[in-house]
Amino acid sequence: MDYNKFLNKVIDNGIAAAKKDYTHKDQAALLRGSIAGFEACRGKTAAELAEILKEAKEDSFRAYLKRPDLTDEELEESWETRRLPTSTPY
């Protein structure tokens, strides 16, 4: 199995697991965020995946620091927010 086939299998399995785990209405943002995170990894090299992970950790930490200021709605939306480039890959 080549790298991209392996990567796609991991992504597909991750999405399937997220769909199985996040089934409640109040988990919809978690599901959307999980799927977006997995999809952001498609077609990426190992170095690009490392950069995506680094950025995701930084985004999560910033969101954690801001939580006291967020409304419940904003916190819910934060689970699916990702900063994706518009024209250039990671």
Gaussian input, Z-matrix of N, CA and C with variables (Angstrom, degrees):
# hf/3-21g

backbone

0 1
 N
 C     1     B1
 C     2     B2     1     A1
 N     3     B3     2     A2     1     D1
 C     4     B4     3     A3     2     D2
 C     5     B5     4     A4     3     D3
 N     6     B6     5     A5     4     D4
 C     7     B7     6     A6     5     D5
 C     8     B8     7     A7     6     D6
 N     9     B9     8     A8     7     D7
 C    10    B10     9     A9     8     D8
 C    11    B11    10    A10     9     D9
 N    12    B12    11    A11    10    D10
 C    13    B13    12    A12    11    D11
 C    14    B14    13    A13    12    D12
 N    15    B15    14    A14    13    D13
 C    16    B16    15    A15    14    D14
 C    17    B17    16    A16    15    D15
 N    18    B18    17    A17    16    D16
 C    19    B19    18    A18    17    D17
 C    20    B20    19    A19    18    D18
 N    21    B21    20    A20    19    D19
 C    22    B22    21    A21    20    D20
 C    23    B23    22    A22    21    D21
 N    24    B24    23    A23    22    D22
 C    25    B25    24    A24    23    D23
 C    26    B26    25    A25    24    D24
 N    27    B27    26    A26    25    D25
 C    28    B28    27    A27    26    D26
 C    29    B29    28    A28    27    D27
 N    30    B30    29    A29    28    D28
 C    31    B31    30    A30    29    D29
 C    32    B32    31    A31    30    D30
 N    33    B33    32    A32    31    D31
 C    34    B34    33    A33    32    D32
 C    35    B35    34    A34    33    D33
 N    36    B36    35    A35    34    D34
 C    37    B37    36    A36    35    D35
 C    38    B38    37    A37    36    D36
 N    39    B39    38    A38    37    D37
 C    40    B40    39    A39    38    D38
 C    41    B41    40    A40    39    D39
 N    42    B42    41    A41    40    D40
 C    43    B43    42    A42    41    D41
 C    44    B44    43    A43    42    D42
 N    45    B45    44    A44    43    D43
 C    46    B46    45    A45    44    D44
 C    47    B47    46    A46    45    D45
 N    48    B48    47    A47    46    D46
 C    49    B49    48    A48    47    D47
 C    50    B50    49    A49    48    D48
 N    51    B51    50    A50    49    D49
 C    52    B52    51    A51    50    D50
 C    53    B53    52    A52    51    D51
 N    54    B54    53    A53    52    D52
 C    55    B55    54    A54    53    D53
 C    56    B56    55    A55    54    D54
 N    57    B57    56    A56    55    D55
 C    58    B58    57    A57    56    D56
 C    59    B59    58    A58    57    D57
 N    60    B60    59    A59    58    D58
 C    61    B61    60    A60    59    D59
 C    62    B62    61    A61    60    D60
 N    63    B63    62    A62    61    D61
 C    64    B64    63    A63    62    D62
 C    65    B65    64    A64    63    D63
 N    66    B66    65    A65    64    D64
 C    67    B67    66    A66    65    D65
 C    68    B68    67    A67    66    D66
 N    69    B69    68    A68    67    D67
 C    70    B70    69    A69    68    D68
 C    71    B71    70    A70    69    D69
 N    72    B72    71    A71    70    D70
 C    73    B73    72    A72    71    D71
 C    74    B74    73    A73    72    D72
 N    75    B75    74    A74    73    D73
 C    76    B76    75    A75    74    D74
 C    77    B77    76    A76    75    D75
 N    78    B78    77    A77    76    D76
 C    79    B79    78    A78    77    D77
 C    80    B80    79    A79    78    D78
 N    81    B81    80    A80    79    D79
 C    82    B82    81    A81    80    D80
 C    83    B83    82    A82    81    D81
 N    84    B84    83    A83    82    D82
 C    85    B85    84    A84    83    D83
 C    86    B86    85    A85    84    D84
 N    87    B87    86    A86    85    D85
 C    88    B88    87    A87    86    D86
 C    89    B89    88    A88    87    D87
 N    90    B90    89    A89    88    D88
 C    91    B91    90    A90    89    D89
 C    92    B92    91    A91    90    D90
 N    93    B93    92    A92    91    D91
 C    94    B94    93    A93    92    D92
 C    95    B95    94    A94    93    D93
 N    96    B96    95    A95    94    D94
 C    97    B97    96    A96    95    D95
 C    98    B98    97    A97    96    D96
 N    99    B99    98    A98    97    D97
 C   100   B100    99    A99    98    D98
 C   101   B101   100   A100    99    D99
 N   102   B102   101   A101   100   D100
 C   103   B103   102   A102   101   D101
 C   104   B104   103   A103   102   D102
 N   105   B105   104   A104   103   D103
 C   106   B106   105   A105   104   D104
 C   107   B107   106   A106   105   D105
 N   108   B108   107   A107   106   D106
 C   109   B109   108   A108   107   D107
 C   110   B110   109   A109   108   D108
 N   111   B111   110   A110   109   D109
 C   112   B112   111   A111   110   D110
 C   113   B113   112   A112   111   D111
 N   114   B114   113   A113   112   D112
 C   115   B115   114   A114   113   D113
 C   116   B116   115   A115   114   D114
 N   117   B117   116   A116   115   D115
 C   118   B118   117   A117   116   D116
 C   119   B119   118   A118   117   D117
 N   120   B120   119   A119   118   D118
 C   121   B121   120   A120   119   D119
 C   122   B122   121   A121   120   D120
 N   123   B123   122   A122   121   D121
 C   124   B124   123   A123   122   D122
 C   125   B125   124   A124   123   D123
 N   126   B126   125   A125   124   D124
 C   127   B127   126   A126   125   D125
 C   128   B128   127   A127   126   D126
 N   129   B129   128   A128   127   D127
 C   130   B130   129   A129   128   D128
 C   131   B131   130   A130   129   D129
 N   132   B132   131   A131   130   D130
 C   133   B133   132   A132   131   D131
 C   134   B134   133   A133   132   D132
 N   135   B135   134   A134   133   D133
 C   136   B136   135   A135   134   D134
 C   137   B137   136   A136   135   D135
 N   138   B138   137   A137   136   D136
 C   139   B139   138   A138   137   D137
 C   140   B140   139   A139   138   D138
 N   141   B141   140   A140   139   D139
 C   142   B142   141   A141   140   D140
 C   143   B143   142   A142   141   D141
 N   144   B144   143   A143   142   D142
 C   145   B145   144   A144   143   D143
 C   146   B146   145   A145   144   D144
 N   147   B147   146   A146   145   D145
 C   148   B148   147   A147   146   D146
 C   149   B149   148   A148   147   D147
 N   150   B150   149   A149   148   D148
 C   151   B151   150   A150   149   D149
 C   152   B152   151   A151   150   D150
 N   153   B153   152   A152   151   D151
 C   154   B154   153   A153   152   D152
 C   155   B155   154   A154   153   D153
 N   156   B156   155   A155   154   D154
 C   157   B157   156   A156   155   D155
 C   158   B158   157   A157   156   D156
 N   159   B159   158   A158   157   D157
 C   160   B160   159   A159   158   D158
 C   161   B161   160   A160   159   D159
 N   162   B162   161   A161   160   D160
 C   163   B163   162   A162   161   D161
 C   164   B164   163   A163   162   D162
 N   165   B165   164   A164   163   D163
 C   166   B166   165   A165   164   D164
 C   167   B167   166   A166   165   D165
 N   168   B168   167   A167   166   D166
 C   169   B169   168   A168   167   D167
 C   170   B170   169   A169   168   D168
 N   171   B171   170   A170   169   D169
 C   172   B172   171   A171   170   D170
 C   173   B173   172   A172   171   D171
 N   174   B174   173   A173   172   D172
 C   175   B175   174   A174   173   D173
 C   176   B176   175   A175   174   D174
 N   177   B177   176   A176   175   D175
 C   178   B178   177   A177   176   D176
 C   179   B179   178   A178   177   D177
 N   180   B180   179   A179   178   D178
 C   181   B181   180   A180   179   D179
 C   182   B182   181   A181   180   D180
 N   183   B183   182   A182   181   D181
 C   184   B184   183   A183   182   D182
 C   185   B185   184   A184   183   D183
 N   186   B186   185   A185   184   D184
 C   187   B187   186   A186   185   D185
 C   188   B188   187   A187   186   D186
 N   189   B189   188   A188   187   D187
 C   190   B190   189   A189   188   D188
 C   191   B191   190   A190   189   D189
 N   192   B192   191   A191   190   D190
 C   193   B193   192   A192   191   D191
 C   194   B194   193   A193   192   D192
 N   195   B195   194   A194   193   D193
 C   196   B196   195   A195   194   D194
 C   197   B197   196   A196   195   D195
 N   198   B198   197   A197   196   D196
 C   199   B199   198   A198   197   D197
 C   200   B200   199   A199   198   D198
 N   201   B201   200   A200   199   D199
 C   202   B202   201   A201   200   D200
 C   203   B203   202   A202   201   D201
 N   204   B204   203   A203   202   D202
 C   205   B205   204   A204   203   D203
 C   206   B206   205   A205   204   D204
 N   207   B207   206   A206   205   D205
 C   208   B208   207   A207   206   D206
 C   209   B209   208   A208   207   D207
 N   210   B210   209   A209   208   D208
 C   211   B211   210   A210   209   D209
 C   212   B212   211   A211   210   D210
 N   213   B213   212   A212   211   D211
 C   214   B214   213   A213   212   D212
 C   215   B215   214   A214   213   D213
 N   216   B216   215   A215   214   D214
 C   217   B217   216   A216   215   D215
 C   218   B218   217   A217   216   D216
 N   219   B219   218   A218   217   D217
 C   220   B220   219   A219   218   D218
 C   221   B221   220   A220   219   D219
 N   222   B222   221   A221   220   D220
 C   223   B223   222   A222   221   D221
 C   224   B224   223   A223   222   D222
 N   225   B225   224   A224   223   D223
 C   226   B226   225   A225   224   D224
 C   227   B227   226   A226   225   D225
 N   228   B228   227   A227   226   D226
 C   229   B229   228   A228   227   D227
 C   230   B230   229   A229   228   D228
 N   231   B231   230   A230   229   D229
 C   232   B232   231   A231   230   D230
 C   233   B233   232   A232   231   D231
 N   234   B234   233   A233   232   D232
 C   235   B235   234   A234   233   D233
 C   236   B236   235   A235   234   D234
 N   237   B237   236   A236   235   D235
 C   238   B238   237   A237   236   D236
 C   239   B239   238   A238   237   D237
 N   240   B240   239   A239   238   D238
 C   241   B241   240   A240   239   D239
 C   242   B242   241   A241   240   D240
 N   243   B243   242   A242   241   D241
 C   244   B244   243   A243   242   D242
 C   245   B245   244   A244   243   D243
 N   246   B246   245   A245   244   D244
 C   247   B247   246   A246   245   D245
 C   248   B248   247   A247   246   D246
 N   249   B249   248   A248   247   D247
 C   250   B250   249   A249   248   D248
 C   251   B251   250   A250   249   D249
 N   252   B252   251   A251   250   D250
 C   253   B253   252   A252   251   D251
 C   254   B254   253   A253   252   D252
 N   255   B255   254   A254   253   D253
 C   256   B256   255   A255   254   D254
 C   257   B257   256   A256   255   D255
 N   258   B258   257   A257   256   D256
 C   259   B259   258   A258   257   D257
 C   260   B260   259   A259   258   D258
 N   261   B261   260   A260   259   D259
 C   262   B262   261   A261   260   D260
 C   263   B263   262   A262   261   D261
 N   264   B264   263   A263   262   D262
 C   265   B265   264   A264   263   D263
 C   266   B266   265   A265   264   D264
 N   267   B267   266   A266   265   D265
 C   268   B268   267   A267   266   D266
 C   269   B269   268   A268   267   D267

   B1=1.4476
   B2=1.5260
   B3=1.3349
   B4=1.4580
   B5=1.5380
   B6=1.3111
   B7=1.4624
   B8=1.5284
   B9=1.3370
   B10=1.4648
   B11=1.5232
   B12=1.3273
   B13=1.4625
   B14=1.5230
   B15=1.3307
   B16=1.4597
   B17=1.5304
   B18=1.3326
   B19=1.4576
   B20=1.5280
   B21=1.3191
   B22=1.4656
   B23=1.5234
   B24=1.3252
   B25=1.4665
   B26=1.5337
   B27=1.3313
   B28=1.4623
   B29=1.5322
   B30=1.3232
   B31=1.4639
   B32=1.5241
   B33=1.3145
   B34=1.4692
   B35=1.5252
   B36=1.3326
   B37=1.4723
   B38=1.5255
   B39=1.3165
   B40=1.4596
   B41=1.5194
   B42=1.3148
   B43=1.4648
   B44=1.5229
   B45=1.3207
   B46=1.4684
   B47=1.5254
   B48=1.3286
   B49=1.4650
   B50=1.5275
   B51=1.3282
   B52=1.4660
   B53=1.5247
   B54=1.3244
   B55=1.4715
   B56=1.5243
   B57=1.3132
   B58=1.4651
   B59=1.5295
   B60=1.3307
   B61=1.4666
   B62=1.5286
   B63=1.3093
   B64=1.4710
   B65=1.5223
   B66=1.3149
   B67=1.4579
   B68=1.5305
   B69=1.3062
   B70=1.4608
   B71=1.5255
   B72=1.3357
   B73=1.4617
   B74=1.5248
   B75=1.3282
   B76=1.4643
   B77=1.5349
   B78=1.3254
   B79=1.4624
   B80=1.5342
   B81=1.3189
   B82=1.4710
   B83=1.5258
   B84=1.3255
   B85=1.4634
   B86=1.5270
   B87=1.3246
   B88=1.4724
   B89=1.5224
   B90=1.3217
   B91=1.4605
   B92=1.5234
   B93=1.3346
   B94=1.4676
   B95=1.5259
   B96=1.3299
   B97=1.4578
   B98=1.5142
   B99=1.3252
   B100=1.4714
   B101=1.5203
   B102=1.3293
   B103=1.4674
   B104=1.5199
   B105=1.3339
   B106=1.4727
   B107=1.5264
   B108=1.3338
   B109=1.4681
   B110=1.5146
   B111=1.3289
   B112=1.4686
   B113=1.5261
   B114=1.3231
   B115=1.4675
   B116=1.5269
   B117=1.3215
   B118=1.4657
   B119=1.5308
   B120=1.3216
   B121=1.4674
   B122=1.5256
   B123=1.3132
   B124=1.4718
   B125=1.5185
   B126=1.3198
   B127=1.4560
   B128=1.5188
   B129=1.3114
   B130=1.4642
   B131=1.5245
   B132=1.3135
   B133=1.4605
   B134=1.5318
   B135=1.3119
   B136=1.4654
   B137=1.5295
   B138=1.3129
   B139=1.4699
   B140=1.5245
   B141=1.3161
   B142=1.4671
   B143=1.5284
   B144=1.3277
   B145=1.4643
   B146=1.5245
   B147=1.3176
   B148=1.4654
   B149=1.5295
   B150=1.3199
   B151=1.4689
   B152=1.5274
   B153=1.3268
   B154=1.4719
   B155=1.5264
   B156=1.3240
   B157=1.4645
   B158=1.5253
   B159=1.3146
   B160=1.4688
   B161=1.5254
   B162=1.3239
   B163=1.4622
   B164=1.5315
   B165=1.3307
   B166=1.4681
   B167=1.5302
   B168=1.3242
   B169=1.4664
   B170=1.5251
   B171=1.3366
   B172=1.4623
   B173=1.5324
   B174=1.3300
   B175=1.4649
   B176=1.5281
   B177=1.3360
   B178=1.4672
   B179=1.5180
   B180=1.3119
   B181=1.4565
   B182=1.5265
   B183=1.3410
   B184=1.4682
   B185=1.5284
   B186=1.3213
   B187=1.4680
   B188=1.5254
   B189=1.3182
   B190=1.4655
   B191=1.5296
   B192=1.3409
   B193=1.4613
   B194=1.5239
   B195=1.3172
   B196=1.4627
   B197=1.5271
   B198=1.2830
   B199=1.4671
   B200=1.5232
   B201=1.3368
   B202=1.4633
   B203=1.5347
   B204=1.3294
   B205=1.4618
   B206=1.5255
   B207=1.3117
   B208=1.4618
   B209=1.5211
   B210=1.3241
   B211=1.4620
   B212=1.5271
   B213=1.3040
   B214=1.4576
   B215=1.5279
   B216=1.3405
   B217=1.4609
   B218=1.5281
   B219=1.3246
   B220=1.4612
   B221=1.5273
   B222=1.3144
   B223=1.4603
   B224=1.5257
   B225=1.3292
   B226=1.4631
   B227=1.5299
   B228=1.3402
   B229=1.4603
   B230=1.5190
   B231=1.3225
   B232=1.4644
   B233=1.5184
   B234=1.3304
   B235=1.4607
   B236=1.5139
   B237=1.3260
   B238=1.4573
   B239=1.5217
   B240=1.3082
   B241=1.4534
   B242=1.5203
   B243=1.3191
   B244=1.4634
   B245=1.5203
   B246=1.2974
   B247=1.4603
   B248=1.5235
   B249=1.3190
   B250=1.4614
   B251=1.5186
   B252=1.3220
   B253=1.4702
   B254=1.5271
   B255=1.3059
   B256=1.4534
   B257=1.5170
   B258=1.3221
   B259=1.4669
   B260=1.5163
   B261=1.3132
   B262=1.4570
   B263=1.5121
   B264=1.3234
   B265=1.4605
   B266=1.5124
   B267=1.3365
   B268=1.4692
   B269=1.4813
   A1=108.43
   A2=116.08
   A3=118.06
   A4=110.52
   A5=115.22
   A6=121.93
   A7=112.30
   A8=118.00
   A9=119.73
   A10=112.52
   A11=117.43
   A12=119.35
   A13=110.37
   A14=115.51
   A15=120.58
   A16=110.50
   A17=116.36
   A18=121.02
   A19=110.64
   A20=117.44
   A21=120.87
   A22=111.75
   A23=117.29
   A24=121.34
   A25=110.23
   A26=116.73
   A27=121.09
   A28=109.76
   A29=117.15
   A30=121.68
   A31=110.38
   A32=116.91
   A33=120.37
   A34=111.82
   A35=116.60
   A36=120.41
   A37=111.02
   A38=117.06
   A39=121.04
   A40=111.97
   A41=116.54
   A42=120.78
   A43=110.16
   A44=116.58
   A45=120.05
   A46=110.79
   A47=117.63
   A48=121.46
   A49=110.87
   A50=116.78
   A51=120.16
   A52=110.38
   A53=116.35
   A54=120.02
   A55=111.50
   A56=115.97
   A57=120.51
   A58=111.18
   A59=116.83
   A60=121.62
   A61=113.17
   A62=117.46
   A63=121.27
   A64=109.93
   A65=116.49
   A66=121.55
   A67=113.32
   A68=117.82
   A69=120.69
   A70=110.66
   A71=116.35
   A72=121.51
   A73=111.94
   A74=116.46
   A75=119.76
   A76=112.79
   A77=117.41
   A78=121.86
   A79=112.03
   A80=117.10
   A81=120.46
   A82=111.96
   A83=117.44
   A84=119.98
   A85=110.87
   A86=116.45
   A87=119.70
   A88=110.28
   A89=116.21
   A90=120.26
   A91=110.55
   A92=116.81
   A93=119.70
   A94=110.99
   A95=116.97
   A96=120.60
   A97=112.51
   A98=116.49
   A99=120.83
   A100=110.78
   A101=115.63
   A102=119.27
   A103=110.67
   A104=116.83
   A105=120.21
   A106=110.83
   A107=115.99
   A108=119.57
   A109=112.55
   A110=116.32
   A111=119.20
   A112=111.10
   A113=116.90
   A114=120.35
   A115=111.88
   A116=116.71
   A117=120.33
   A118=111.85
   A119=116.86
   A120=121.64
   A121=113.20
   A122=117.77
   A123=120.62
   A124=111.53
   A125=114.80
   A126=121.15
   A127=115.02
   A128=117.56
   A129=121.13
   A130=111.02
   A131=115.09
   A132=121.28
   A133=108.49
   A134=116.43
   A135=120.38
   A136=110.41
   A137=117.56
   A138=120.63
   A139=110.78
   A140=117.02
   A141=120.62
   A142=110.88
   A143=116.99
   A144=120.46
   A145=110.69
   A146=116.95
   A147=120.75
   A148=110.26
   A149=117.09
   A150=121.09
   A151=111.09
   A152=117.11
   A153=120.94
   A154=109.56
   A155=117.54
   A156=121.63
   A157=110.68
   A158=116.45
   A159=121.14
   A160=109.80
   A161=117.51
   A162=121.51
   A163=111.47
   A164=116.59
   A165=120.16
   A166=110.78
   A167=116.74
   A168=120.19
   A169=110.58
   A170=116.47
   A171=120.45
   A172=110.44
   A173=117.07
   A174=121.61
   A175=110.51
   A176=116.01
   A177=120.17
   A178=111.19
   A179=116.86
   A180=120.57
   A181=110.57
   A182=116.09
   A183=119.43
   A184=110.58
   A185=117.41
   A186=120.85
   A187=110.49
   A188=116.83
   A189=121.15
   A190=110.53
   A191=115.71
   A192=119.71
   A193=111.98
   A194=117.02
   A195=121.68
   A196=113.21
   A197=119.36
   A198=122.10
   A199=114.88
   A200=120.55
   A201=118.05
   A202=112.77
   A203=116.72
   A204=120.67
   A205=112.88
   A206=118.29
   A207=121.02
   A208=111.20
   A209=114.38
   A210=119.14
   A211=107.09
   A212=117.39
   A213=120.53
   A214=110.53
   A215=116.79
   A216=121.02
   A217=111.27
   A218=117.00
   A219=120.97
   A220=111.12
   A221=116.48
   A222=119.94
   A223=110.26
   A224=116.45
   A225=121.16
   A226=110.51
   A227=116.53
   A228=120.77
   A229=111.84
   A230=118.03
   A231=120.57
   A232=112.56
   A233=117.59
   A234=120.37
   A235=112.16
   A236=117.66
   A237=118.70
   A238=113.01
   A239=118.08
   A240=121.39
   A241=110.02
   A242=114.67
   A243=120.79
   A244=107.99
   A245=115.23
   A246=119.27
   A247=106.64
   A248=116.03
   A249=120.12
   A250=109.26
   A251=116.97
   A252=118.93
   A253=110.42
   A254=116.44
   A255=119.94
   A256=112.46
   A257=117.54
   A258=117.33
   A259=114.38
   A260=119.10
   A261=120.41
   A262=110.15
   A263=118.04
   A264=120.44
   A265=110.53
   A266=115.80
   A267=120.59
   A268=110.75
   D1=132.04
   D2=179.84
   D3=-84.88
   D4=170.83
   D5=-173.69
   D6=-56.87
   D7=-49.13
   D8=-176.65
   D9=-65.88
   D10=-36.40
   D11=176.00
   D12=-64.08
   D13=-42.14
   D14=178.31
   D15=-62.99
   D16=-47.66
   D17=-179.50
   D18=-59.80
   D19=-45.27
   D20=179.15
   D21=-62.79
   D22=-37.22
   D23=178.18
   D24=-64.45
   D25=-43.80
   D26=178.46
   D27=-62.68
   D28=-44.09
   D29=179.65
   D30=-63.78
   D31=-48.10
   D32=179.80
   D33=-60.53
   D34=-41.82
   D35=177.77
   D36=-65.48
   D37=-39.21
   D38=178.38
   D39=-64.16
   D40=-42.53
   D41=178.27
   D42=-64.81
   D43=-43.41
   D44=178.51
   D45=-61.10
   D46=-40.78
   D47=179.11
   D48=-66.51
   D49=-40.36
   D50=178.54
   D51=-62.96
   D52=-42.55
   D53=178.68
   D54=-62.84
   D55=-33.82
   D56=178.61
   D57=-74.31
   D58=-37.22
   D59=-176.24
   D60=-79.98
   D61=-40.73
   D62=-174.23
   D63=-100.66
   D64=80.99
   D65=-174.47
   D66=-107.75
   D67=-12.76
   D68=-177.67
   D69=-85.76
   D70=151.13
   D71=179.47
   D72=-54.17
   D73=-40.77
   D74=-177.03
   D75=-74.04
   D76=-0.60
   D77=178.03
   D78=-108.34
   D79=10.64
   D80=-176.06
   D81=-59.74
   D82=-41.77
   D83=179.94
   D84=-67.27
   D85=-36.31
   D86=176.28
   D87=-61.70
   D88=-42.62
   D89=179.51
   D90=-63.89
   D91=-49.03
   D92=-179.82
   D93=-60.39
   D94=-41.97
   D95=179.15
   D96=-65.06
   D97=-39.72
   D98=178.55
   D99=-64.19
   D100=-46.65
   D101=179.97
   D102=-62.80
   D103=-44.31
   D104=179.23
   D105=-60.80
   D106=-40.18
   D107=178.99
   D108=-64.06
   D109=-43.26
   D110=177.37
   D111=-65.71
   D112=-44.74
   D113=-178.39
   D114=-63.27
   D115=-32.23
   D116=178.77
   D117=-63.62
   D118=-17.99
   D119=-177.91
   D120=-88.86
   D121=-14.12
   D122=-177.22
   D123=-60.63
   D124=132.62
   D125=175.20
   D126=74.23
   D127=9.77
   D128=-177.52
   D129=-92.43
   D130=149.94
   D131=174.34
   D132=-78.62
   D133=170.24
   D134=177.94
   D135=-60.42
   D136=-39.99
   D137=178.98
   D138=-65.51
   D139=-39.82
   D140=178.30
   D141=-66.89
   D142=-37.90
   D143=176.42
   D144=-63.11
   D145=-39.86
   D146=178.36
   D147=-62.36
   D148=-39.70
   D149=178.53
   D150=-67.66
   D151=-41.18
   D152=177.00
   D153=-60.85
   D154=-44.10
   D155=179.02
   D156=-61.32
   D157=-45.06
   D158=179.36
   D159=-59.22
   D160=-47.89
   D161=-179.33
   D162=-64.53
   D163=-39.22
   D164=179.32
   D165=-64.56
   D166=-40.54
   D167=177.88
   D168=-64.15
   D169=-41.83
   D170=179.06
   D171=-64.66
   D172=-43.79
   D173=178.63
   D174=-61.52
   D175=-42.99
   D176=179.65
   D177=-63.30
   D178=-41.08
   D179=-179.60
   D180=-65.92
   D181=-43.52
   D182=177.61
   D183=-61.78
   D184=-42.20
   D185=178.42
   D186=-63.52
   D187=-39.27
   D188=178.46
   D189=-60.90
   D190=-43.59
   D191=-179.20
   D192=-66.09
   D193=-29.71
   D194=-177.60
   D195=-87.09
   D196=-10.77
   D197=-172.73
   D198=-50.18
   D199=-41.55
   D200=-178.88
   D201=-60.35
   D202=-26.07
   D203=-178.08
   D204=-89.69
   D205=-11.01
   D206=-175.65
   D207=-84.78
   D208=143.10
   D209=170.38
   D210=-76.38
   D211=167.36
   D212=177.86
   D213=-58.41
   D214=-40.20
   D215=179.74
   D216=-63.88
   D217=-44.62
   D218=179.85
   D219=-65.20
   D220=-38.51
   D221=178.29
   D222=-64.03
   D223=-43.49
   D224=177.86
   D225=-59.57
   D226=-44.61
   D227=179.85
   D228=-66.82
   D229=-29.09
   D230=-176.96
   D231=-64.09
   D232=-22.41
   D233=-179.81
   D234=-67.33
   D235=-24.35
   D236=-177.36
   D237=-110.41
   D238=6.33
   D239=-177.76
   D240=-84.91
   D241=127.91
   D242=175.30
   D243=-136.48
   D244=143.90
   D245=175.85
   D246=-94.23
   D247=99.46
   D248=178.79
   D249=-106.49
   D250=141.16
   D251=-179.22
   D252=-67.36
   D253=151.38
   D254=-179.61
   D255=-88.23
   D256=-29.13
   D257=-175.83
   D258=-133.89
   D259=-16.32
   D260=-177.39
   D261=-120.78
   D262=141.01
   D263=177.68
   D264=-73.34
   D265=164.35
   D266=176.88
   D267=-58.64

